[in-house]
C-alpha cells in the first residue's frame, strides 16, 4: 500500500487534526477478515494515486487500531470518511462499485476544466504563451461562461495580438467578476490598442497610399504589424504580394515567418497555410 498512510495512535493527531487543515484527508477503515473492505481500500488507493496534492489517502486497520475506529464511531465495514479541518465532511459506507467511487471522488478532485486552467496559468507564468493558447482554448470550448477561463484566454489573446477577440471577451465579463485581474487586463488591452496603431505604422500606411506598388514599403508595414501582433493585417499584405507574383521569394519568406510566430492551433495560421497551399498546388 505505497499510496496510503497508515493511521496509528502515534500519528493520529498530526494527520487527522493538522494535515486536514491544509488538504482533504480520506480515512479508509478496513480489516483483513472483511474482503469488501480490502477491495474498497485498494480501489481508493488506485484512484487517488495521482491526486496526492488534493486528497491525502490514509488507512486504519481496524484489527490493530480499533480505538481509532471507535473514535470515529465506525459501525461497520467497509467505511471511508473524508476529513476536513479535523471534522468528518463526507463518506462511503458499504460495498462500492467503480462508478459510485468515481462519483464520490469527483466531488472533491479537480475536474478537467480546472486542470486545463491550472496548466494554462502555469504556462503563462513561464512566459510560454504559445503553449498556453491551445490549452486555455480547449477549456473555453468546454465552458465559455466561466469568468476565470475568459480572463486567462483574454490575457493570451492580448499577448498574441488578438486585441479584437480580447476586447470582446472582456466586454462579456459580468460586473460581479470584474476583479483586479480584469482591471489589469483592461489596462493591458488599452496599451496593446495604442501600440497597434503607432505613429510609425500610421506613417507607413500614408506612404503606401501614395505609393501603392512599392513592395519594400509593404514589407516594412507587414513587419511593423507583426511586431505589434497585428498578424492578420501582416498576412493580408504578404499573401496579396505572393498571390500577385509567385516568384516573390522575399514576400513568401516573410509570410512564413509570421505563420511560424503564431501558436499551435491558431485559426489564422491554419487559414493562411491552406490559402498558401492552394496557391502553390
C-alpha positions in Angstrom: 0.0 0.0 0.0 2.6 2.6 -1.1 -0.1 5.1 -2.0 -1.5 5.3 1.6 -0.5 6.4 5.0 -1.4 4.0 7.9 -3.0 5.9 10.8 -1.9 4.9 14.3 -2.4 6.5 17.7 1.0 8.0 17.4 0.3 10.0 14.1 -3.4 10.4 14.6 -3.3 14.0 15.8 -0.7 15.1 13.2 -2.6 13.6 10.3 -6.3 13.9 11.2 -6.1 17.2 13.0 -3.2 19.1 11.5 -2.9 17.8 7.9 -6.6 18.1 7.3 -6.3 21.9 7.8 -4.3 22.2 4.6 -5.8 19.4 2.4 -8.6 16.8 2.4 -7.8 13.6 4.2 -9.6 10.4 3.3 -9.6 7.8 6.0 -10.4 4.3 4.9 -11.3 1.7 7.6 -10.6 -1.9 6.7 -10.0 -5.3 8.2 -8.3 -8.3 6.5 -11.2 -10.5 7.6 -13.7 -8.4 5.6 -12.8 -8.8 1.8 -15.1 -5.9 0.8 -13.2 -3.5 3.0 -9.9 -4.6 1.5 -11.4 -4.2 -2.0 -12.6 -0.7 -1.2 -9.2 0.2 0.3 -7.3 -0.9 -2.8 -9.7 0.8 -5.2 -9.4 4.1 -3.4 -5.6 3.8 -3.3 -5.6 3.2 -7.1 -8.0 6.1 -7.8 -6.1 8.6 -5.6 -2.5 7.6 -6.6 -2.3 10.6 -9.0 -4.1 13.1 -6.7 -1.9 13.2 -3.6 -1.8 17.0 -3.7 -5.6 17.2 -3.4 -6.5 14.3 -1.1 -4.2 12.5 1.3 -5.3 8.9 1.4 -4.9 7.2 4.8 -6.0 3.8 6.1 -7.0 2.4 9.5 -6.5 -1.3 10.2 -9.5 -1.9 12.5 -8.0 -5.2 13.8 -4.9 -3.4 15.2 -6.3 0.2 15.6 -9.8 -0.5 17.0 -9.5 2.6 19.3 -9.3 4.9 16.3 -12.3 3.2 14.7 -14.2 3.8 17.9 -13.3 7.5 18.0 -14.8 7.8 14.5 -17.9 5.9 15.6 -17.5 3.3 12.9 -20.4 0.9 12.9 -19.4 -1.5 10.1 -17.0 -2.1 7.2 -16.3 -1.1 4.5 -16.3 2.6 5.5 -14.3 5.6 4.3 -14.5 9.1 5.9 -13.4 12.3 4.3 -12.0 14.7 6.8 -11.5 18.5 6.6 -10.2 20.7 9.5 -10.4 17.7 11.8 -14.1 17.1 11.1 -15.9 14.5 9.0 -17.1 16.0 5.7 -18.4 13.1 3.7 -18.1 9.4 3.5 -18.7 6.0 1.9 -20.3 3.0 3.7 -20.9 -0.5 2.4 -19.6 -2.2 -0.7 -19.0 0.2 -3.6 -18.8 -0.1 -7.4 -16.2 1.6 -9.5 -19.0 4.1 -10.6 -20.0 5.0 -7.0 -16.4 5.5 -6.0 -15.7 7.7 -9.0 -18.9 9.8 -8.4 -17.8 10.3 -4.7 -14.3 11.4 -5.6 -15.4 13.6 -8.5 -17.0 15.9 -6.0 -13.6 16.7 -4.4 -11.0 16.1 -7.2 -10.1 18.8 -9.8 -12.2 18.4 -12.9 -10.9 18.6 -16.5 -11.6 22.3 -16.7 -9.8 23.2 -13.5 -6.8 21.1 -14.7 -6.7 22.8 -18.0 -7.0 26.3 -16.4 -4.2 25.5 -14.0 -2.0 24.2 -16.8 -2.6 27.4 -18.9 -1.8 29.6 -15.9 1.4 27.8 -15.2 2.5 28.1 -18.9 1.7 31.8 -18.8 3.7 32.3 -15.6 6.7 30.7 -17.5 6.0 33.1 -20.5 5.0 30.1 -22.7 2.2 32.0 -24.3 2.1 29.9 -27.5 1.8 26.7 -25.5 -0.9 28.2 -23.2 -3.1 29.1 -26.2 -4.4 25.6 -27.2 -4.8 24.6 -23.5 -6.9 27.6 -22.5 -8.8 27.4 -25.8 -9.8 23.8 -25.0 -11.0 24.9 -21.6 -13.1 27.7 -23.2 -14.6 25.3 -25.7 -15.7 23.1 -22.7 -17.2 26.1 -20.8 -17.5 29.5 -22.4 -19.2 31.1 -19.4 -16.6 30.8 -16.7 -15.1 34.2 -15.9 -11.7 32.8 -14.7 -11.3 30.9 -18.1 -12.3 34.0 -20.1 -9.8 36.2 -18.2 -6.9 33.8 -18.9 -7.9 33.5 -22.6 -8.2 37.3 -22.9 -4.7 37.5 -21.5 -3.4 35.1 -24.1 -5.3 37.0 -26.8 -3.7 40.3 -25.8 -0.2 38.7 -25.7 -0.7 37.2 -29.2 -2.1 40.3 -30.7 -5.8 39.2 -30.9 -6.9 42.5 -29.4 -10.3 42.4 -31.1 -11.0 39.0 -29.6 -9.6 40.1 -26.2 -11.9 43.1 -26.2 -15.0 41.1 -27.0 -14.2 38.6 -24.2 -13.5 41.3 -21.6 -16.8 43.0 -22.5 -18.6 39.7 -21.8 -17.3 39.6 -18.2 -20.1 40.3 -15.8 -19.8 43.2 -13.3 -19.5 40.8 -10.3 -16.4 39.2 -11.9 -14.6 42.4 -12.7 -11.9 41.9 -10.2 -8.3 43.2 -10.0 -7.2 40.7 -12.7 -9.9 42.1 -15.0 -8.8 45.7 -14.4 -5.2 44.7 -15.1 -6.2 43.1 -18.4 -8.2 46.2 -19.4 -5.1 48.3 -18.9 -3.0 45.8 -20.9 -5.6 45.9 -23.7 -5.5 49.7 -23.8 -1.7 49.7 -24.2 -2.0 47.0 -26.9 -4.5 49.0 -28.8 -2.3 52.1 -28.7 0.8 50.1 -29.8 -1.2 48.6 -32.6 -1.6 52.0 -34.2 1.7 53.6 -33.5 2.9 56.8 -35.4 5.4 54.6 -37.3 2.6 52.4 -38.6 0.4 55.4 -39.5 3.3 57.0 -41.4 3.9 53.8 -43.4 0.2 53.5 -44.2 0.2 57.0 -45.5 3.3 56.3 -47.7 1.7 53.2 -49.2 -1.4 55.2 -50.1 0.9 57.5 -52.1 3.0 54.6 -53.5 0.6 51.5 -53.6 3.0 49.5 -55.8 6.1 50.0 -53.5 6.8 46.4 -52.3 9.6 47.5 -49.9 7.2 49.8 -48.0 4.6 47.0 -47.9 7.3 44.6 -46.4 8.1 47.3 -43.8 4.5 47.7 -42.8 3.9 44.0 -42.6 6.9 43.7 -40.3 5.6 46.6 -38.1 2.2 44.9 -38.0 3.8 41.6 -37.0 5.8 43.3 -34.2 2.6 44.6 -32.6 0.8 41.3 -33.2 -1.4 42.7 -35.9 -0.8 39.4 -37.7 -4.0 39.3 -39.7 -3.0 42.6 -41.3 0.5 41.5 -41.9 -0.6 38.2 -43.6 -3.1 40.1 -45.7 -0.4 42.3 -47.2 2.1 39.5 -47.7 -0.3 37.0 -49.2 -1.6 39.6 -51.7 2.1 40.1 -52.8 2.7 36.3 -53.1 -0.6 35.9 -55.0 0.4 38.7 -57.4 3.9 37.3 -58.0 4.6 33.7 -57.3 8.4 34.3 -57.8 8.4 36.9 -54.9 10.6 34.8 -52.5 11.0 37.7 -50.0 7.3 38.1 -49.5 6.8 34.4 -49.2 9.6 34.1 -46.6 8.2 36.9 -44.6 4.7 35.3 -44.7 6.1 32.0 -43.5 7.9 33.8 -40.7 4.7 35.4 -39.5 2.9 32.0 -39.6 5.7 30.4 -37.6 5.3 33.0 -34.9 1.7 32.1 -34.3 0.8 29.5 -31.6 -0.2 25.9 -32.5 -3.9 25.6 -33.3 -4.2 29.3 -34.2 -7.1 29.6 -36.7 -5.4 32.4 -38.6 -2.3 30.3 -39.2 -4.5 27.4 -40.4 -6.4 29.6 -42.7 -3.3 31.1 -44.4 -1.4 27.8 -44.6 -4.4 26.4 -46.5 -4.5 29.5 -48.8 -0.8 29.2 -49.4 -1.1 25.5 -50.2 -3.9 26.1 -52.6 -2.0 28.9 -54.3 1.1 26.7 -54.7 -0.6 23.5 -55.8 
